[in-house]
């Protein structure tokens, strides 16, 4: 055929004249190009493709975190007194500061430090029932609320007096007042603190919580506390669940039982505390647009409450609880390794002694409030 006359604004596609693409707005904010019956979204891939690409990029770092998690859980099997979360944090920090980790590991470590952490916190809800907490009685419940509320308030006030940043003192306050490393990391998921601030809070939880494992049983014996009262004190004063188990077991079997329930009652308060923190961030952030993206109640906290509600109903088979606890511990262990691997000790050394002073004072305050409450409730 000879040349064809094409009207202006038309283009030749496969030897035929077609109108130019019609650009129409897409509901996701991406322009749709329609040519005949074809529709394409330039620069936009499907949700599935994005997730596959994300997992591929995360695979090396995720594999490392899971490998370390397996090693740590093996160690914990033979040495149950060692908290796997705390061991994982230390291993991550040591590895990152002794060996130059390849850049290709970073996406997977970031994935582990956020996604696996949130999944682990959600599954933590299966370890408690609301009926057990209500069974403590109204006085003990009030004591638990007082421990968490006054612990956070005192730590925030003293931290401000010491000139510590808002995010640093909030991580310490929540970690010490609620449930240790998991609480501090969960709060970080809402406020996005500096990596050095988070690792500082986690390291302080390790040090002071470990010290309290020996101090609380010794003082409980010195003060002549019975096992019920000593268990309430251990559950109210010590930071990590695993640390409460160790201290409660040292006091006695009855103390271990009540101590774990009191500790889990503190864990439940993670949900309303995170809601308040999210509201505060949205209210005070100078970037109003970014602040709107901060949820008042993160999805993983809602999942945590949902898991606790399921456990309370009794519909979760007993055979599921053991594997669920193992999975929860595995997820949190991998997440803590990734968090530890994200900080350089040279930057941590610049923090100075003030967070240590704050941690010591916070531990003393929480222990004193918990002891007074234990005497009242016991």
URWOUR-V493763 format. One record per backbone hydrogen bond with DSSP energy under -1.0 kcal/mol. NH is the residue of the N-H (numbers start at 1). CO is the residue of the C=O. E is the energy in kcal/mol with one decimal. If there is no record, write none. Layout:
nh=<NH;NH>
co=<CO;CO>
e=<E;E>
This chain:
nh=<10;11;13;16;18;22;24;29;32;33;34;35;38;40;44;50;51;52;53;54;55;56;57;58;59;62;63;64;65;66;67;68;69;70;71;72;73;74;75;76;77;78;79;82;87;88;89;90;91;92;93;94;95;96;97;98;99;101;105;106;109;110;111;112;113;114;115;116;118;119;120;121;122;123;124;125;126;127;128;133;134;135;136;137;141;142;143;144;145;146;147;148;149;150;151;152;153;154;155;156;157;158;159;160;161;162;163;164;169;170;171;172;173;174;175;176;177;178;180;184;185;186;187;188;189;190;191;192;198;199;200;201;202;203;204;205;206;207;208;209;210;211;212;215;216;218;219;220;221;222;223;225;230;231;232;233;234;235;236;237;238;244;245;246;247;248;249;250;251;252;256;257;258;259;260;261;262;263;264;265;266;267;268;270;271;273;274;275;276;277;278;279;280;281;282;283;284;285;288;291;292;293;294;302;303;304;305;306;307;308;309;310;311;312;313;320;324;325;326;327;328;329;330;331;332;333;334;335;336;337;338;339;340;341;342;343;348;349;351;357;358;359;360;361;362;363;364;365;366;367;368;369;370;371;372;373;374;375;376;377;378>
co=<7;18;16;13;11;34;32;26;24;40;22;38;35;33;41;46;47;48;49;50;51;52;53;54;55;58;59;60;61;62;63;64;65;66;67;68;69;70;71;72;73;74;75;79;83;84;85;86;87;88;89;90;91;92;93;94;95;99;102;103;105;106;107;108;109;110;111;111;114;115;116;117;118;119;120;122;123;124;125;129;130;131;133;134;137;138;139;140;141;142;143;144;145;146;147;148;149;150;151;152;153;154;155;156;157;158;160;159;165;166;167;168;169;170;171;172;173;174;175;180;181;182;183;184;185;187;187;188;194;195;196;197;198;199;200;201;202;203;204;205;206;207;208;211;212;214;215;216;217;218;219;220;226;227;228;229;230;231;232;233;234;240;241;242;243;244;245;246;247;248;252;253;254;255;256;257;258;259;260;261;262;263;264;267;268;269;270;271;272;273;274;275;276;277;278;279;280;281;286;287;288;290;291;298;299;300;301;302;303;304;305;306;307;308;309;317;320;321;322;323;324;325;326;327;328;329;330;331;332;333;334;335;336;337;339;340;344;345;348;353;354;355;356;357;358;359;360;361;362;363;364;365;366;367;368;369;370;371;372;373;374>
e=<-1.6;-2.0;-2.6;-1.4;-2.3;-2.2;-2.2;-2.2;-3.0;-1.8;-1.8;-2.0;-2.2;-1.6;-2.2;-2.2;-2.3;-2.5;-2.5;-2.3;-2.5;-2.3;-2.2;-1.9;-1.3;-2.9;-2.7;-2.0;-2.4;-2.4;-2.2;-2.5;-2.2;-2.2;-1.9;-2.9;-2.6;-1.7;-2.2;-2.6;-1.6;-1.3;-2.4;-2.0;-2.3;-2.3;-1.9;-2.0;-2.6;-2.5;-2.3;-2.7;-2.8;-2.3;-1.3;-1.2;-2.6;-1.0;-1.7;-1.6;-2.1;-2.7;-2.2;-2.4;-2.6;-1.0;-1.8;-1.2;-2.4;-2.1;-2.4;-2.4;-2.0;-2.1;-1.1;-1.4;-1.8;-1.8;-1.3;-1.5;-2.6;-1.7;-1.5;-1.5;-2.0;-2.3;-2.1;-2.3;-2.3;-2.4;-2.6;-2.3;-3.0;-2.5;-1.9;-2.3;-2.4;-3.0;-2.1;-2.5;-2.2;-2.9;-2.4;-1.8;-1.9;-2.0;-1.1;-2.8;-2.4;-1.8;-2.1;-2.0;-2.6;-2.6;-2.3;-2.5;-2.0;-2.2;-2.5;-2.3;-2.7;-2.1;-2.5;-2.1;-1.4;-1.5;-2.4;-2.7;-1.9;-2.5;-2.0;-2.0;-2.5;-2.8;-2.2;-1.9;-2.0;-2.3;-2.5;-1.8;-1.9;-1.9;-1.9;-1.8;-2.2;-1.3;-2.8;-2.8;-1.9;-2.1;-2.9;-2.5;-2.8;-2.5;-2.0;-2.2;-2.5;-2.8;-1.9;-1.8;-2.0;-1.9;-2.2;-2.0;-2.5;-3.4;-2.3;-1.4;-1.5;-2.5;-2.1;-1.8;-2.1;-2.4;-2.1;-1.6;-2.4;-2.3;-2.6;-1.9;-1.6;-1.8;-2.0;-2.2;-1.4;-1.9;-2.4;-1.9;-2.2;-2.4;-2.7;-2.1;-2.4;-2.5;-2.1;-2.0;-2.2;-1.7;-1.1;-2.5;-1.5;-1.2;-1.5;-1.8;-2.5;-1.8;-2.4;-2.4;-2.6;-2.1;-2.4;-2.4;-2.4;-2.1;-1.9;-1.7;-2.4;-2.3;-2.2;-2.7;-2.7;-2.5;-2.5;-2.7;-2.3;-2.3;-2.4;-2.2;-2.5;-2.0;-2.0;-2.3;-2.5;-2.2;-1.2;-1.0;-1.8;-2.3;-1.7;-2.1;-2.5;-2.6;-2.5;-2.4;-2.7;-2.5;-2.2;-2.5;-2.6;-2.3;-2.1;-2.6;-2.6;-2.2;-2.3;-2.5;-2.6;-2.2;-1.7;-3.0;-2.6>
